[in-house]
Amino acid sequence: MTHTDGNLLAGPLRAILGVDLTTAQGTCDGCGARGPIASALVYGPEPGLVARCPSCENVLLRIVQTADRAWLDLRGLTSIEVALA
């Protein structure tokens, strides 16, 4: 299965959270690696998007969307650091 980079998450995350998190720094719960969400390995789109750590391939987040709902699972991230303007 092929993957793309975490920039694919920009639209879905903005739709759910109202902010672009691709430049945010995430910390992997599996190996502790820290880097921009945009560096994640993203698989999908069906049945949803799965982002994996580029260092250990631990699942960082999952996004599933329907026409009127979205589910966001962030349990693979210890933290997300967002720069404020």
Summary of the structure (lengths in Angstrom):
residues: 85
radius of gyration: 11.9
end to end distance: 37.7
largest distance: 37.7
contacts: 240
relative contact order: 0.26
helix: 18%
strand: 38%
